[in-house]
Amino acid sequence: AFGAVWSSLFSLFRLMNGDTSIVDLVCSTVVGKLLVVAFVVLANWAILAILTSVVSDNMIASSMRIEAEEAQKEKEIAYDRCVSRLRGLFQSIDVDNSGTVSYQEWEDLLNNPVMLTELSGATSLQKDDLKDFFKCLAVDASTPETCRANSTHGPGSKYHRRVMHYDSFMHHLRDEQEPADGRSLLMLMSKLAALESRVAASG
């Protein structure tokens, strides 16, 4: 059975497929039995376990990738529906077709139970969150500079003269649902540092 290389390889092939008759002579001793056991464990069980693990990992990875792609598609569809609902809502209150919503228009919308329900349903945001969005995205009616006014601005402040572009609102709404990554946090820290420097210089 083991006289030549090709004959030995064929004998190993037979042994790996369960034909133990070719090792009867080897199994006549204790050492031979131990060698056969070690060979079968390594050649059959270990290799089979490794192959099964590799195949399973690939299948799991493929399944996760497909699920992630499907989830992303569903997310895009949901976002498109949200944008469609919001655009119709904003256009209904944008009487001058300026593409913007004033502070008063925004407050009127939030104080209207029907419109607030529609807006909250489309954005999954509560009333306070929607107010924060306006404060962060509002710009001066005559300049494109972003409003950095904080939440302490009262009714008598110049904050009322600012407007929010609702296209900007819908764009940032997508970012609202994304987790913050390292780059976005670094950008935020950089902007805060620049703001602190300007405040210190003006003081």
TORTIDO-731426 format. One record per residue: x, y negated, z negated of N, C-alpha, C, CB in turn. Coordinates in pm, whole numbers, plus 50000, padded with zeros to 5 digits. Glycine has a CB too. Layout:
TORTIDO-731426
[[X Y Z] [X Y Z] [X Y Z] [X Y Z]]
...
***
This chain:
TORTIDO-731426
[[50081 50120 50000] [50000 50000 50000] [50085 49874 50000] [49908 50000 49881]]
[[50207 49882 49944] [50293 49764 49934] [50426 49785 50009] [50320 49730 49786]]
[[50424 49867 50117] [50549 49900 50185] [50605 49787 50268] [50529 50018 50272]]
[[50521 49705 50327] [50567 49595 50413] [50490 49468 50375] [50546 49630 50565]]
[[50536 49355 50430] [50475 49227 50394] [50329 49223 50436] [50552 49111 50459]]
[[50302 49259 50560] [50163 49253 50608] [50075 49354 50536] [50158 49277 50759]]
[[50132 49469 50509] [50057 49571 50435] [50028 49524 50294] [50136 49703 50432]]
[[50123 49453 50232] [50103 49400 50097] [49997 49291 50095] [50234 49346 50040]]
[[50002 49206 50195] [49903 49099 50202] [49762 49156 50220] [49935 49003 50317]]
[[49751 49259 50303] [49620 49319 50323] [49572 49388 50195] [49623 49419 50439]]
[[49665 49447 50122] [49629 49511 49996] [49582 49407 49895] [49748 49591 49940]]
[[49650 49291 49892] [49607 49183 49802] [49470 49130 49841] [49709 49069 49802]]
[[49447 49124 49973] [49316 49080 50021] [49207 49176 49975] [49316 49069 50175]]
[[49234 49306 49986] [49137 49406 49942] [49112 49395 49791] [49186 49549 49978]]
[[49220 49374 49718] [49207 49363 49572] [49126 49240 49533] [49345 49359 49506]]
[[49149 49128 49603] [49076 49005 49572] [48927 49018 49607] [49136 48887 49647]]
[[48892 49112 49691] [48752 49133 49728] [48691 49254 49656] [48741 49150 49877]]
[[48756 49298 49548] [48695 49399 49462] [48735 49542 49487] [48551 49390 49474]]
[[48825 49567 49582] [48870 49705 49608] [48989 49735 49518] [48907 49725 49759]]
[[48964 49802 49405] [49070 49829 49307] [49137 49965 49328] [49014 49822 49166]]
[[49093 50033 49432] [49152 50167 49454] [49299 50159 49490] [49078 50241 49564]]
[[49340 50047 49546] [49479 50036 49590] [49575 50013 49473] [49493 49922 49690]]
[[49522 49985 49354] [49610 49962 49240] [49597 50074 49136] [49579 49827 49176]]
[[49539 50185 49176] [49526 50296 49082] [49662 50341 49030] [49454 50412 49148]]
[[49758 50343 49121] [49892 50386 49080] [49953 50286 48982] [49982 50402 49203]]
[[49932 50157 49007] [49988 50053 48920] [49922 50059 48782] [49969 49914 48982]]
[[49794 50091 48779] [49719 50094 48653] [49749 50216 48567] [49571 50089 48683]]
[[49840 50297 48612] [49874 50416 48532] [49957 50381 48410] [49949 50517 48617]]
[[50008 50257 48404] [50086 50212 48288] [50021 50090 48227] [50233 50181 48328]]
[[50055 50066 48100] [49999 49950 48030] [50046 49820 48095] [50039 49952 47882]]
[[50171 49813 48128] [50225 49691 48191] [50156 49666 48325] [50378 49703 48211]]
[[50135 49773 48400] [50068 49760 48529] [49926 49709 48512] [50067 49893 48602]]
[[49854 49760 48411] [49719 49713 48386] [49717 49565 48351] [49655 49794 48273]]
[[49814 49522 48268] [49821 49380 48232] [49848 49293 48354] [49931 49358 48126]]
[[49934 49341 48444] [49964 49265 48565] [49841 49253 48654] [50078 49332 48641]]
[[49765 49363 48666] [49645 49359 48749] [49542 49263 48690] [49584 49501 48762]]
[[49527 49270 48556] [49432 49178 48491] [49473 49033 48514] [49425 49208 48340]]
[[49601 49003 48494] [49650 48867 48514] [49629 48820 48657] [49798 48857 48477]]
[[49655 48911 48753] [49639 48874 48893] [49492 48846 48925] [49692 48985 48984]]
[[49402 48933 48878] [49260 48915 48906] [49209 48786 48844] [49179 49035 48854]]
[[49252 48757 48720] [49208 48634 48655] [49253 48511 48732] [49261 48628 48512]]
[[49379 48512 48773] [49433 48396 48846] [49379 48387 48988] [49586 48402 48849]]
[[49376 48498 49056] [49340 48498 49198] [49190 48480 49220] [49386 48628 49264]]
[[49110 48538 49133] [48964 48532 49153] [48897 48427 49067] [48903 48667 49126]]
[[48906 48443 48937] [48830 48357 48847] [48877 48212 48849] [48840 48411 48707]]
[[49008 48192 48833] [49060 48055 48826] [49039 47980 48957] [49209 48056 48791]]
[[49073 48044 49070] [49058 47977 49199] [48911 47951 49229] [49121 48062 49312]]
[[48824 48049 49195] [48681 48029 49216] [48629 47912 49132] [48605 48157 49182]]
[[48676 47903 49007] [48633 47793 48922] [48679 47659 48978] [48687 47811 48780]]
[[48802 47654 49028] [48855 47529 49085] [48776 47489 49209] [49004 47544 49120]]
[[48752 47585 49298] [48676 47554 49420] [48535 47509 49387] [48672 47676 49512]]
[[48473 47577 49291] [48337 47538 49251] [48335 47397 49194] [48281 47637 49147]]
[[48437 47365 49114] [48445 47231 49055] [48463 47124 49162] [48560 47224 48955]]
[[48548 47152 49259] [48572 47054 49366] [48445 47031 49448] [48686 47101 49457]]
[[48379 47141 49484] [48257 47129 49563] [48149 47055 49484] [48206 47268 49605]]
[[48136 47090 49357] [48035 47025 49273] [48062 46875 49259] [48030 47090 49135]]
[[48189 46839 49237] [48225 46697 49225] [48192 46621 49352] [48374 46682 49192]]
[[48223 46682 49467] [48193 46616 49594] [48043 46598 49614] [48252 46695 49711]]
[[47966 46699 49576] [47821 46691 49590] [47764 46584 49497] [47756 46827 49561]]
[[47815 46580 49374] [47768 46479 49279] [47803 46338 49328] [47828 46503 49140]]
[[47927 46322 49378] [47969 46191 49427] [47884 46148 49547] [48118 46195 49467]]
[[47855 46243 49636] [47772 46210 49753] [47631 46172 49710] [47767 46329 49851]]
[[47577 46246 49614] [47442 46217 49564] [47436 46079 49500] [47397 46323 49464]]
[[47538 46047 49420] [47542 45916 49354] [47554 45804 49456] [47658 45910 49255]]
[[47634 45826 49561] [47650 45724 49665] [47519 45702 49739] [47761 45763 49763]]
[[47449 45811 49770] [47322 45799 49840] [47220 45728 49751] [47269 45937 49881]]
[[47217 45763 49622] [47124 45698 49530] [47155 45549 49517] [47129 45764 49393]]
[[47285 45515 49514] [47323 45374 49504] [47281 45297 49629] [47475 45361 49481]]
[[47297 45359 49746] [47257 45294 49871] [47106 45274 49876] [47304 45376 49992]]
[[47032 45376 49831] [46886 45363 49830] [46841 45257 49730] [46821 45498 49796]]
[[46909 45253 49615] [46874 45151 49515] [46903 45011 49568] [46952 45176 49384]]
[[47013 44996 49642] [47047 44866 49699] [46945 44824 49804] [47188 44870 49761]]
[[46900 44921 49886] [46798 44891 49986] [46668 44847 49920] [46773 45012 50077]]
[[46629 44920 49814] [46507 44883 49742] [46521 44746 49678] [46474 44988 49635]]
[[46641 44717 49632] [46666 44586 49571] [46654 44474 49675] [46804 44584 49506]]
[[46706 44500 49794] [46697 44399 49901] [46552 44377 49942] [46780 44443 50022]]
[[46476 44488 49951] [46334 44476 49988] [46258 44396 49882] [46271 44616 50007]]
[[46286 44428 49755] [46219 44357 49646] [46257 44209 49647] [46255 44419 49510]]
[[46384 44179 49676] [46427 44039 49681] [46359 43965 49796] [46580 44029 49697]]
[[46347 44029 49911] [46280 43966 50025] [46133 43937 49992] [46290 44055 50150]]
[[46068 44030 49924] [45929 44007 49884] [45920 43891 49785] [45869 44134 49823]]
[[46016 43888 49693] [46019 43781 49595] [46037 43646 49663] [46131 43805 49494]]
[[46129 43639 49758] [46154 43513 49830] [46029 43470 49906] [46273 43529 49927]]
[[45961 43566 49967] [45840 43533 50042] [45733 43474 49949] [45785 43658 50113]]
[[45715 43535 49832] [45615 43485 49737] [45655 43347 49685] [45599 43582 49619]]
[[45783 43331 49655] [45828 43202 49600] [45819 43091 49703] [45972 43215 49549]]
[[45856 43123 49827] [45852 43018 49930] [45708 42968 49950] [45909 43071 50062]]
[[45613 43062 49952] [45473 43021 49964] [45428 42937 49846] [45384 43142 49978]]
[[45474 42974 49726] [45437 42899 49605] [45496 42759 49607] [45482 42974 49479]]
[[45625 42748 49642] [45690 42618 49643] [45634 42528 49752] [45841 42635 49661]]
[[45608 42586 49867] [45554 42505 49976] [45415 42451 49944] [45549 42585 50105]]
[[45343 42522 49857] [45210 42475 49819] [45215 42351 49730] [45133 42585 49749]]
[[45327 42333 49658] [45339 42215 49573] [45433 42109 49633] [45390 42255 49434]]
[[45503 42145 49740] [45593 42050 49806] [45514 41974 49912] [45716 42124 49871]]
[[45441 41875 49867] [45348 41805 49956] [45420 41725 50065] [45260 41711 49875]]
[[45543 41679 50039] [45614 41599 50138] [45711 41683 50222] [45690 41488 50069]]
[[45706 41815 50204] [45791 41906 50282] [45940 41869 50276] [45746 41908 50428]]
[[45983 41826 50160] [46123 41785 50143] [46215 41902 50113] [46134 41682 50034]]
[[46159 42017 50080] [46241 42131 50042] [46289 42125 49900] [46359 42141 50133]]
[[46235 42030 49824] [46275 42013 49685] [46153 42009 49595] [46359 41886 49667]]
[[46177 42033 49468] [46073 42024 49366] [46120 41925 49261] [46041 42164 49303]]
[[46040 41827 49233] [46077 41727 49133] [46054 41782 48993] [45995 41596 49153]]
[[46107 41710 48897] [46091 41751 48756] [45943 41758 48720] [46164 41654 48662]]
[[45867 41660 48762] [45725 41657 48728] [45649 41770 48797] [45665 41522 48766]]
[[45685 41795 48925] [45621 41905 48996] [45651 42039 48929] [45666 41908 49142]]
[[45776 42053 48883] [45817 42177 48815] [45741 42193 48683] [45969 42177 48789]]
[[45730 42083 48608] [45657 42088 48482] [45509 42119 48505] [45671 41956 48406]]
[[45452 42058 48608] [45312 42085 48640] [45292 42232 48677] [45264 41994 48754]]
[[45388 42286 48751] [45379 42426 48791] [45385 42517 48668] [45493 42462 48889]]
[[45478 42487 48576] [45494 42570 48457] [45376 42557 48362] [45622 42535 48385]]
[[45308 42443 48366] [45193 42423 48278] [45062 42472 48340] [45180 42277 48244]]
[[45071 42518 48464] [44953 42575 48530] [44955 42727 48507] [44951 42541 48684]]
[[44862 42782 48431] [44867 42925 48396] [44871 43017 48517] [44748 42960 48311]]
[[44794 42984 48621] [44789 43070 48739] [44923 43069 48812] [44676 43026 48834]]
[[44977 42949 48836] [45105 42939 48906] [45219 42995 48823] [45133 42794 48942]]
[[45214 42973 48690] [45318 43027 48604] [45317 43180 48608] [45299 42977 48459]]
[[45198 43239 48609] [45188 43385 48618] [45247 43435 48749] [45042 43430 48605]]
[[45217 43366 48858] [45270 43404 48989] [45422 43389 48992] [45206 43318 49099]]
[[45471 43278 48938] [45615 43252 48938] [45689 43353 48849] [45643 43109 48890]]
[[45634 43379 48733] [45695 43476 48642] [45692 43617 48701] [45625 43475 48506]]
[[45580 43649 48769] [45570 43780 48832] [45670 43799 48944] [45431 43802 48884]]
[[45697 43692 49018] [45790 43701 49131] [45936 43702 49086] [45768 43585 49227]]
[[45965 43636 48975] [46104 43621 48931] [46140 43707 48811] [46132 43478 48899]]
[[46040 43760 48741] [46063 43836 48616] [46130 43749 48510] [46150 43960 48644]]
[[46102 43618 48514] [46157 43524 48418] [46045 43461 48336] [46240 43415 48490]]
[[46078 43430 48211] [45981 43365 48125] [45987 43212 48144] [46008 43402 47977]]
[[45894 43142 48082] [45882 42998 48100] [46009 42925 48058] [45763 42944 48021]]
[[46067 42962 47944] [46190 42895 47898] [46305 42921 47994] [46228 42944 47757]]
[[46312 43042 48048] [46418 43073 48145] [46402 42990 48271] [46417 43222 48180]]
[[46279 42971 48314] [46253 42890 48434] [46291 42744 48411] [46106 42901 48474]]
[[46267 42695 48289] [46308 42559 48257] [46460 42546 48262] [46256 42518 48117]]
[[46530 42647 48211] [46676 42645 48215] [46727 42645 48358] [46733 42766 48139]]
[[46660 42718 48446] [46700 42721 48586] [46693 42580 48645] [46610 42818 48666]]
[[46587 42508 48617] [46575 42372 48671] [46688 42284 48618] [46437 42311 48637]]
[[46716 42295 48489] [46820 42211 48429] [46958 42239 48490] [46824 42233 48279]]
[[46981 42364 48526] [47112 42400 48582] [47122 42366 48731] [47138 42549 48562]]
[[47010 42371 48803] [47015 42354 48948] [46969 42217 48994] [46930 42458 49013]]
[[46915 42136 48905] [46864 42005 48944] [46977 41914 48990] [46789 41940 48829]]
[[46952 41837 49092] [47048 41741 49146] [46982 41604 49152] [47100 41784 49287]]
[[47066 41502 49160] [47013 41367 49174] [46939 41356 49307] [47126 41262 49164]]
[[46829 41287 49305] [46746 41278 49425] [46819 41214 49542] [46621 41202 49396]]
[[46923 41136 49515] [46992 41065 49623] [47131 41119 49650] [47002 40918 49591]]
[[47183 41210 49566] [47317 41266 49585] [47314 41416 49563] [47419 41199 49490]]
[[47410 41489 49620] [47412 41634 49605] [47484 41682 49481] [47474 41696 49723]]
[[47520 41591 49391] [47595 41633 49273] [47506 41712 49178] [47654 41512 49201]]
[[47556 41821 49129] [47477 41907 49041] [47458 41843 48906] [47544 42043 49026]]
[[47339 41859 48854] [47307 41805 48721] [47369 41892 48615] [47155 41795 48701]]
[[47445 41832 48527] [47504 41906 48415] [47440 41863 48284] [47655 41884 48410]]
[[47321 41809 48293] [47251 41766 48173] [47218 41886 48087] [47123 41688 48208]]
[[47229 41872 47955] [47198 41984 47867] [47052 41981 47827] [47287 41981 47743]]
[[47014 42076 47745] [46874 42096 47713] [46818 41992 47616] [46854 42233 47655]]
[[46900 41896 47575] [46853 41796 47479] [46790 41675 47547] [46967 41751 47390]]
[[46791 41674 47682] [46732 41559 47751] [46583 41553 47725] [46760 41566 47903]]
[[46537 41439 47688] [46396 41422 47656] [46320 41360 47770] [46380 41337 47533]]
[[46191 41337 47750] [46106 41286 47857] [46146 41149 47908] [45965 41279 47810]]
[[46215 41071 47826] [46248 40935 47871] [46381 40923 47941] [46246 40844 47755]]
[[46450 41033 47963] [46583 41025 48021] [46576 41019 48173] [46667 41146 47976]]
[[46691 40993 48234] [46699 40988 48381] [46688 41127 48442] [46829 40923 48425]]
[[46678 41229 48359] [46664 41366 48406] [46540 41382 48494] [46657 41462 48288]]
[[46439 41298 48471] [46316 41307 48547] [46337 41263 48692] [46210 41223 48482]]
[[46446 41195 48721] [46468 41149 48857] [46543 41252 48941] [46546 41019 48856]]
[[46562 41370 48886] [46633 41475 48958] [46535 41575 49021] [46729 41548 48863]]
[[46584 41644 49121] [46501 41741 49193] [46580 41872 49207] [46460 41686 49334]]
[[46508 41976 49238] [46571 42106 49259] [46535 42157 49398] [46526 42209 49150]]
[[46636 42194 49476] [46613 42255 49606] [46567 42399 49583] [46742 42249 49696]]
[[46449 42431 49630] [46400 42565 49597] [46471 42675 49675] [46253 42573 49624]]
[[46540 42641 49785] [46626 42740 49850] [46742 42777 49758] [46679 42686 49985]]
[[46794 42678 49688] [46902 42703 49592] [46851 42789 49477] [46958 42570 49539]]
[[46730 42762 49433] [46670 42842 49326] [46660 42988 49366] [46531 42787 49289]]
[[46611 43013 49487] [46594 43151 49534] [46728 43219 49556] [46512 43155 49663]]
[[46829 43141 49597] [46963 43198 49615] [47023 43239 49480] [47056 43097 49685]]
[[47012 43152 49380] [47069 43183 49250] [46987 43287 49175] [47080 43058 49168]]
[[46865 43306 49217] [46783 43409 49155] [46843 43548 49180] [46638 43402 49207]]
[[46902 43567 49297] [46970 43694 49326] [47088 43714 49232] [47017 43697 49474]]
[[47165 43605 49208] [47280 43615 49117] [47238 43642 48974] [47362 43488 49123]]
[[47118 43596 48938] [47069 43615 48802] [47057 43763 48767] [46934 43546 48784]]
[[47028 43847 48866] [47006 43988 48843] [47132 44070 48860] [46900 44038 48934]]
[[47243 44005 48892] [47369 44075 48907] [47452 44060 48780] [47447 44023 49028]]
[[47521 44168 48737] [47606 44156 48618] [47726 44067 48646] [47654 44295 48572]]
[[47767 43994 48546] [47883 43906 48562] [48010 43989 48573] [47893 43807 48443]]
[[48093 43959 48672] [48219 44030 48686] [48333 43942 48639] [48241 44075 48833]]
[[48453 43996 48642] [48569 43923 48593] [48596 43795 48668] [48689 44010 48599]]
[[48578 43799 48801] [48606 43680 48881] [48510 43567 48848] [48599 43714 49030]]
[[48379 43600 48835] [48281 43496 48804] [48307 43436 48667] [48140 43552 48810]]
[[48350 43518 48570] [48381 43466 48438] [48503 43374 48442] [48404 43580 48340]]
[[48603 43412 48522] [48721 43327 48535] [48685 43193 48599] [48829 43398 48618]]
[[48598 43198 48700] [48555 43073 48764] [48480 42985 48665] [48466 43103 48886]]
[[48397 43046 48583] [48323 42969 48483] [48418 42906 48383] [48222 43059 48411]]
[[48517 42983 48337] [48616 42929 48243] [48695 42816 48305] [48710 43040 48196]]
[[48728 42831 48434] [48801 42725 48503] [48721 42597 48511] [48840 42771 48643]]
[[48589 42609 48544] [48504 42490 48552] [48486 42426 48416] [48367 42527 48611]]
[[48475 42507 48312] [48462 42451 48177] [48588 42377 48136] [48431 42563 48076]]
[[48704 42434 48171] [48830 42368 48138] [48842 42235 48211] [48950 42458 48174]]
[[48801 42232 48339] [48805 42107 48416] [48710 42004 48357] [48769 42132 48563]]
[[48593 42050 48314] [48496 41959 48253] [48549 41901 48123] [48363 42031 48229]]
[[48612 41986 48041] [48671 41938 47916] [48780 41835 47942] [48728 42055 47836]]
[[48858 41860 48047] [48965 41764 48081] [48907 41629 48121] [49053 41819 48195]]
[[48798 41630 48199] [48737 41502 48240] [48676 41431 48121] [48630 41525 48347]]
[[48614 41508 48031] [48556 41446 47913] [48664 41385 47826] [48476 41548 47833]]
[[48776 41457 47809] [48887 41407 47728] [48948 41280 47791] [48995 41516 47711]]
[[48960 41282 47924] [49017 41165 47992] [48927 41044 47982] [49045 41196 48137]]
[[48797 41065 47990] [48705 40951 47982] [48693 40897 47841] [48568 40992 48032]]
[[48726 40985 47741] [48718 40940 47602] [48841 40863 47562] [48699 41058 47509]]
***
